[in-house]
Amino acid sequence: SEKLSSLGQLIACVAHEINNPIGCISSNLAPAKEYVADIIRILQRYQQRYSHLDAELAAEANAADLEFVLEDLPKILRAIESSTVRIRDISTSLRNFSRSDATYLVATDIHEGLDSTLMILHHRLKACGDRPEIQVVKQYGQVSPVECYPGQINQVLMNLLSNAIDALEENKTPTITICTEQIDKDSIRIRIADNGPGMTESVLQNLFKPFFTTKSIGKGTGLGLSISRQIIQDKHHGNVWCTSKLGEGTEFYIELPILHKAAL
């Protein structure tokens, strides 16, 4: 937990540093778009009123491809604006994911943790080789905030979603389904399912054992699920388990108490 806290502080610091220049770009984009729109409007009026330019000025306009510039410049500004929003979303997701509050409990929106983790994993969801883009189906229910250590819970979500993505490497219709539901007034459940190849019963029985992995050498340590179970069961007094059948996909279940026992 100490390493996780230190990493969280580092990421939060980087996200904060990113926010400063992004804020500058974002706040200056609106007036920049207005200025460019004014310049384009005035240039177009000049073109209408003075349609016959002298040879030298006409040559410079042609060399600069002025018509294309006037058409393309607003598109460039819109692309910059879109990218700025994207960077800001990523920065927000990093800060949410890496919340460095591992030493105290926080009432946390579990959907925020899921969405932040998906944002960080966005590049892995894209089409890769013969595998098309992974479709993520969100079936979020109305759930209460959960009293937890957010950084640790996000680590579990990262492990489970990363494993689901790994399981879909050779799938032609890859899909991950995420469901959340309120079981009763005291607990919630998260389900993360994939339509991958599934697992045999023997693999399923060893899944949460330390150092057990079905991945090739260099691709997995076999500790992710073991650590995840420790975080859910030992740190949060919840439960985590898995169901799977060969050829039918895999589904992980997480149950968490709404109020942590340490606070009762």
Secondary structure, DSSP 4 states (H G I P E B T S, - for coil): -HHHHHHHHHHHHHHHHHHHHHHHHHHHHHHHHHHHHHHHHHHHHHHHH--S--HHHHHHHHHTTHHHHHHHHHHHHHHHHHHHHHHHHHHHHHHHHT---TTS-EEE-HHHHHHHHHHHTHHHHS-BTTBPPPEEEEE------EEE-HHHHHHHHHHHHHHHHHTTTT-SS-EEEEEEEEEETTEEEEEEEE-S----HHHHHHTTSTT---SPTTT--S-HHHHHHIIIIIITS-EEEEEE-TTS-EEEEEEEESS-GGG-
